[in-house]
Amino acid sequence: MKIAVSGKGGTGKTFLAGTLAAKFAAGGHTVIAIDADPSPNLALTLGLSQEEAGKIVPIAENEDLIRLKTGTDYSGVFRLSFRVDDIIEKYTVPTPSGAHLMVMGTVRSMGSGCACPAHSVVRALLRHLIVERDEVVILDMDAGIEHLGRGTSEHVDEMLVVSDANRKSLEVAKTICRMATDSAIRQVGLVGNRIAGDLQEQAVRAFAEKNGIFVMGMIPFDQNVSDSGITGVPVDEGHSLAIREIARLTALLESGFQLKKG
């Protein structure tokens, strides 16, 4: 099962992606969580410390790895074909959540001298993870689908687009939903997050209905989650309404996937 999570920055998509990864892992699945956000912090959500997270070298910024995979004896010429399965074995990081983490990192701009090789490695690695492997793969993405190339996006089983009730967040979500649908991702759903009361839920549902967007779930505002982001103390899952809703969403995604396989 391959699930991409996207949305405007600050809407809680990393919290959703990390909690989904943890819930699938707790259910007995082998899970690879991919941090494809230019400002990676999925490691913290998966239970790694700040010190442990700081030691992870993103794939796109690992110059030795990029050179090993794409380098040739000719200046300005790089290989387009290379194996990537060994990267997964060597560079995924186990986390306390039970999921394994891989940080993709930011591909530098064109003209920087390494954009093409780094871009090729990241794209090839993502395609291998999504198309050719059987693990549950959860992608924490930027506000867009640029990481997913042609021949890859159609193999994503679900795109979850996260938004709070803020109008700007909803407009970004609408754009992402359209991009995802145009890229051949078959299942696209909106997940409302930090929803504080009926008024906010109604606003999100009304916006979704007006724009023909399917609502996948509504995660309530949870002070425990908010406090955890400040203190770093793990959320008490037994008293968290937000995590309870994400557990329900996990079960829904799993059952839907099993129905499609059947």
N, C-alpha and C positions, 0 to 999 in steps of 0.2 A: 504494500500500500504506500503510495507517494502523495504527500500532502504539503502544499505550499501555503505559507501564511504571509500575508502582505497587508499593507495599510499605511496611513500617514504616520510619521514619526510621533511618538508620544501617546499613541492610542492604546498601547499595551499588547502589541502583537508578539513581542518577545516573551512576555509572560504566558500568553496563550500557547505559543510554539513550544516553549520549554515544559509547560505543564502537560500538554498533549504527549510529548515525548516521554515524560515520566510515567504517565498513566498507561501508555502502550507498553512500556518496559515492565511496569508492575503487573501487567496482564500476561506476561510470559513471552512477549515478542522481542526479537532482536531489533534494536532501534538505532539508527544513525541520525543524529540531529545536525543539520548543516546551518552554520551561521553565515548567511550570504548578505548580511547588512553591512554597509560601509562603516558603521559604528558598532562593531560587534560587542555584545554583552550577554549573549545566550549562555556563556559558561557560568555566569553567576546564578542565573535562573536554574541551571541544572545542578547547582550545589557546589561548584568549585569555588575556592577562595579567590580573592583579588590577586594574591601572589601567584597562585597556580594559573589563573587565567592570563596573567601578564607574561608567563613563560611560553605561551602558545604562539608559534610563528605562523601567521596565515599563509595558506598555500600560494596565493598570488604574490606574496612578498618574500617567499623563500627562494632567493636567487640561485642557491646551489641546486635546488630541486628543479627549478625552471630550466637552468642550464643543462642539467643532466638529461632531462626529457626532450628538450628541443634543440640543443646545441649541435652545430656541425663544424667542420673545419673551414668553413667559408664565412667571412664577415658579412653580416646582414642577411644571411640565409639560415633559416631554421626548419627543423623537421615538423611536419604536420601530422605524422602518424607515429604513435608511441603507446605503450601499455600504461594503464593507470591503476590496475587492480592492486599493485604493490604499494601505491600511495595510501590506499585505504588501510591496508594492514599496518603500515608504519606510522601514519600521521593522525589516525583517529585517537581521541583521548577518552579513556573511561571516566565516568562521572558518578557522583554519589546517587544520582537519580536512577541509575541503571542503564541510561542511554549512553551511547558513544558520540562524542562531539568532533566535528570537523569544521574549522574556521577557514572560509574561502578568502576573505580579505578583499581589498579594493584593487582593481586593475588600474594601473596608472593611465593617464591620458595618452592618446596617440601622439607620437613624436617624442616620448620620453625615452625611447630606446629599448623598452622591454614590454610595451603594451601587447604587441602581437604574440610573443611566446607565452606570457602569463595568461592572456585571454584564451589562448588555445588550450592550455593545460586545464584551466578552470572549466571551460566548456566541455572538454573531453571527459573530465572527472565527473561533472554533474550528469552528463548523458549516461555514463557507465552506471552511476549510482541509481538513476531513475529508470533506465531502460533495461539494464542487464542483470540487476541484482534483485534478490527476493526480500531483503529486509524492509521493515517499516522505515521510510525516510521522511523526516519532517524538515522542511526548509523554512528558516526564518529569513524573509527577503526584505529588500528595500521597498520603497513605495513605487513599485513597478514590477515588470516581469523580464527586465533586461538580461538577467542571468540565464533565463531559459531560452535556448536557441531552437531553431527549426529542427524537427526530428526528436525533440526532447519534450516540449510542452504538452504535446498530445498524450504523453504517457503519464502525466500527473493526474491522479485520480480525483483530486479535489483541490480547489483554490479557496481558501478561507480569507476573506477580506475583512479586516478589523476596523471598526469605527466607534467612537463615542457619539454622543448626541449633538456635538458641535457641528454647525453647518459646513465649515471648511473641511472637517474630517470626512463628512458624508460626501461632499463633492469629490474629494480625492478618491474615496472608495468607489464612487460611481465610475470614475475614469479607469481605475484599475480593473473593475468588473468588465468594462467594455473591452479593454486590452486583452484580458484573459480569455474572454469569449472569442475574440477575433483571432487569437493565437491557437485555437483548437482545443483549449482546455474545456472538457465537456461539462464538468460540475463546478459551478462557481456559487459560493454562498456568502452572504454578509453575516458577520457576527458582531452584534452590539456589545460594547464593553464599558464597564464602569457606569452602568445604567442605574441612576439614582431616582427611582420612583416611576410612577405610571406616566407622567408627562414626558419624560425622556424616552421611555420605551415607545410611546405613541408617536413621538417625533421621528424616531428611527424607522418604525414600521411604515409610517405614512410616506416617508421619503423613498423607502424601498419599493413600496407598492406603486408609487407614481412613476418610478424609473424602471419597473419590471425586474427588480432584483429579488432573488429568493433569500429569505431570512433563515439562516441556519441555526442561530441560537442567540440568547440574550444573557450576558454575564453581568450580574448585579454589582454595583459598587460595594466594595468590601474593605472596611477600615483596616482589617488585619493585613490584607495585601498591601495597602498603602503604607502602613507602618513598617512592614517588612522591607519595603524599598528604601526606607530611611535608616532603619536600624541594622539591617542585614540579618536579623533573626528570622529563621525559617517560619513560614506560616503554619499554624496549627490547623492541619487539614480537616480535623474533626469539627472545627467551628468556622469553617470558611465556606460561605455560600458561593463564592466565585469558583473555588476549586470543585465544589459539588456540581456546579453547572458544566464545568469543563469535563468532569468525569462522565456526565450524561452525554455530552457531545462526542466524547471518545467512543462510547458504546454505540452511539448512533452511526458514526463513521465506520466503525468495524462491522456492524450488522449490514450496512448498506453495501460495503465492499464484498462481504460474503455472499450477499444476494446477487451481485453482479457476476461473481465468479461462478455461482451455481447456474 
